[in-house]
Amino acid sequence: MSDGLLRDLAGIVGAGYVITDAAGQEAYVVDWIKKYRGRAMAVVRPGNRDEVAAVLRCCNDAGVSVIPQGGNTGMAGGATPDDSGRQMILSLGRLNRIHEIDPVGNTITVDAGCILANIQTAAREAGRFFPLSLGAEGSCTIGGNLATNAGGIAVLRYGNMRELALGLEVVLADGRIWDGLQALRKDNTGYDLRDLFIGSEGTLGVITAAVLKLHPAPTARATAMIALSGEQAALEFLVRLGSRAGDRLTAFEFMTRNCLDLVLQHVAGTALPFKTMPPAIVLTELSDADAEADLSALLEGILSEAIAAGIATDAVIAQSGEQAKALWRLREGISEAQVRAGKTIKHDIALPIGRLGAFMRETEAAIEAAFPGLRFLVFGHLGDGNLHYNLQRAPQMNDDDFYALTGPLNRLVHDIVGRYRGSISAEHGVGQLRRDELPRYKPPVAMQLMHDLKTLFDPHSILNPGKLLQS
Ligand SMILES: Cc1cc2nc3c(=O)[nH]c(=O)nc-3n(C[C@H](O)[C@H](O)[C@H](O)COP(=O)(O)OP(=O)(O)OC[C@H]3O[C@@H](n4cnc5c(N)ncnc54)[C@H](O)[C@@H]3O)c2cc1C
């Protein structure tokens, strides 16, 4: 059966775009954090929407599962096949055309396989701004961003991917095409199909194109790194900054000293901007479309007051674009430094912002009591209530003993998150990483509705089975 199917697929996309050899498949079958490795019958690389539709029709008829994949930078194992060797990876990378920019409606229409950074560049060249920004922007695709409802560093001001999309084009499991590629800011004609596909992690349909919102280009910017005594001080500073800077507050990133220590150790060319390492650090950015806005003066004033009030202990304001980049490198280097430093057990959680301090104190105490010696690597988008709450093994522990703690540690952290009415997946998605935990934290009615929707959209369960929902 597989020979016939592979021949049919080669007939659709061209033989050169059906990859069956192990070496050619390697980059597609392992995830970015190297936690998941699968095997695939083939990697299929269609060149346009109609080829995607024909591929899905063939696979649906043959009962062969399809794993949509964009840039393969996801953090939840959502784009990795299982190890049966019977699943097909559908790589969207060749759907990479930017169709049009509408400067009046402030929109950009793109193929799903466009790399995020290329969309940002196209918007910039048109005098506009596409605000989604994250560490993997040089290789993740907008289809993957949509499928995971990606967040990143500018959610505080612009919202996550769901808030940045206007219309979608989606190919369904049986090859039908839903053309929802509209550039409307208002449309009350019934259920919102777009919002169902956003965040569905490739389980309901394959996104092939999108209309995205653009914003005025920020021409004034001020970036600062602030030393603080801990998370409570960071929250107080967030409130103070938010009330003074209003919607010019664009980013508010938090990291504990352990994270910065790790970056300084593992990422070349980084340096601490303070004389001594503080317990907690915030990287913040203000921006404005008015080039005359003196944001550095505004930030300086707020920082002086915060230092005088004992909220902040030290601060540096970037004096040039290069200095701002160097500060951002410290924040963005955390993911890379973690990979180099060895295994971590990760949590991507969201909490009501006002309860973050209490959550962090309670969780830290509980982990120290139950699993002494683990190293806390806590950082994230504090302004969105989103923490990457990660743990590294104790120095004397081997990797196997550390990994054996994954289940109990997840249970401990996520049960506290549940009690605070938070979420166990803030921006990375559920994938296979959180799939089995989801039913414990989502109401049974919500789980049932999600299963019902899956059956409706994909009756033969060929689209990314075993991701997000148990099959
Ligand atoms: C260094 C680093 C930093 C990161 N920082 C952030 C961050 O700040 N915020 C954040 O949200 N994420 C972050 N991520 C995670 C990741 O980059 C995002 O989840 C990204 O949106 C995934 O895009 P991708 O194209 O790589 O998708 P993939 O990894 O290829 O796929 C992710 C999921 O989307 C599905 N999918 C992909 N394309 C399609 C499509 N066209 N149609 C339907 N389903 C599809 C896949 O099946 C899978 O379930 C980071 C990752 C790295 C490596």
The ligand as a Tripos MOL2 file, in Angstrom:
@<TRIPOS>MOLECULE
LIG
   53    58     1     0     0
SMALL
NO_CHARGES

@<TRIPOS>ATOM
      1 C1         14.4840   29.5280   20.8330 C.3       1 LIG1
      2 C2         12.9880   29.3990   20.8240 C.ar      1 LIG1
      3 C3         12.2140   30.3930   21.4070 C.ar      1 LIG1
      4 C4         10.8160   30.2980   21.4040 C.ar      1 LIG1
      5 N1         10.1070   31.3030   21.9550 N.ar      1 LIG1
      6 C5          8.7520   31.2420   21.9100 C.ar      1 LIG1
      7 C6          7.9740   32.3150   22.4550 C.ar      1 LIG1
      8 O1          8.4880   33.2780   23.0190 O.2       1 LIG1
      9 N2          6.6370   32.2140   22.3270 N.ar      1 LIG1
     10 C7          6.0130   31.1510   21.7200 C.ar      1 LIG1
     11 O2          4.7940   31.1390   21.6190 O.2       1 LIG1
     12 N3          6.7390   30.1220   21.2300 N.ar      1 LIG1
     13 C8          8.0730   30.1410   21.3040 C.ar      1 LIG1
     14 N4          8.8000   29.1030   20.7990 N.ar      1 LIG1
     15 C9          8.1110   27.9160   20.2710 C.3       1 LIG1
     16 C10         7.9300   27.8800   18.7330 C.3       1 LIG1
     17 O3          8.8420   28.6370   18.0560 O.3       1 LIG1
     18 C11         6.5620   28.3200   18.3720 C.3       1 LIG1
     19 O4          5.6540   27.3810   18.9170 O.3       1 LIG1
     20 C12         6.2780   28.4360   16.8520 C.3       1 LIG1
     21 O5          5.0430   29.0950   16.7500 O.3       1 LIG1
     22 C13         6.2260   27.1380   16.1040 C.3       1 LIG1
     23 O6          6.2800   27.3820   14.7020 O.3       1 LIG1
     24 P1          6.8610   26.2930   13.7060 P.3       1 LIG1
     25 O7          6.6210   26.7560   12.3080 O.co2     1 LIG1
     26 O8          8.2450   25.9400   14.0500 O.co2     1 LIG1
     27 O9          5.8800   25.0750   14.0180 O.3       1 LIG1
     28 P2          6.1990   23.5050   14.1720 P.3       1 LIG1
     29 O10         7.1260   23.2710   15.3040 O.co2     1 LIG1
     30 O11         6.6120   22.9850   12.8420 O.co2     1 LIG1
     31 O12         4.7630   22.9810   14.5360 O.3       1 LIG1
     32 C14         4.1460   23.3380   15.7380 C.3       1 LIG1
     33 C15         2.6960   22.8120   15.7290 C.3       1 LIG1
     34 O13         1.9410   23.4490   14.7080 O.3       1 LIG1
     35 C16         1.4450   22.5030   13.7570 C.3       1 LIG1
     36 N5          1.5600   23.1550   12.4360 N.ar      1 LIG1
     37 C17         2.6640   23.6950   11.8800 C.ar      1 LIG1
     38 N6          2.3600   24.2740   10.7110 N.ar      1 LIG1
     39 C18         1.0270   24.0770   10.5230 C.ar      1 LIG1
     40 C19         0.1060   24.4480    9.4930 C.ar      1 LIG1
     41 N7          0.4840   25.1400    8.4250 N.pl3     1 LIG1
     42 N8         -1.1900   24.0800    9.6370 N.ar      1 LIG1
     43 C20        -1.6120   23.3750   10.7170 C.ar      1 LIG1
     44 N9         -0.7780   23.0060   11.7100 N.ar      1 LIG1
     45 C21         0.5200   23.3630   11.6120 C.ar      1 LIG1
     46 C22         2.3040   21.2710   13.9370 C.3       1 LIG1
     47 O14         1.6060   20.0960   13.5610 O.3       1 LIG1
     48 C23         2.5910   21.3270   15.4290 C.3       1 LIG1
     49 O15         1.5040   20.8070   16.1370 O.3       1 LIG1
     50 C24        10.1940   29.1680   20.8020 C.ar      1 LIG1
     51 C25        10.9740   28.1750   20.2260 C.ar      1 LIG1
     52 C26        12.3510   28.2680   20.2350 C.ar      1 LIG1
     53 C27        13.1410   27.1780   19.5820 C.3       1 LIG1
@<TRIPOS>BOND
     1     1     2 1
     2     2     3 ar
     3     2    52 ar
     4     3     4 ar
     5     4     5 ar
     6     4    50 ar
     7     5     6 ar
     8     6     7 ar
     9     6    13 1
    10     7     8 2
    11     7     9 ar
    12     9    10 ar
    13    10    11 2
    14    10    12 ar
    15    12    13 ar
    16    13    14 ar
    17    14    15 1
    18    14    50 ar
    19    15    16 1
    20    16    17 1
    21    16    18 1
    22    18    19 1
    23    18    20 1
    24    20    21 1
    25    20    22 1
    26    22    23 1
    27    23    24 1
    28    24    25 2
    29    24    26 1
    30    24    27 1
    31    27    28 1
    32    28    29 2
    33    28    30 1
    34    28    31 1
    35    31    32 1
    36    32    33 1
    37    33    34 1
    38    33    48 1
    39    34    35 1
    40    35    36 1
    41    35    46 1
    42    36    37 ar
    43    36    45 ar
    44    37    38 ar
    45    38    39 ar
    46    39    40 ar
    47    39    45 ar
    48    40    41 1
    49    40    42 ar
    50    42    43 ar
    51    43    44 ar
    52    44    45 ar
    53    46    47 1
    54    46    48 1
    55    48    49 1
    56    50    51 ar
    57    51    52 ar
    58    52    53 1
@<TRIPOS>SUBSTRUCTURE
     1 LIG1         1 GROUP 0 **** ****
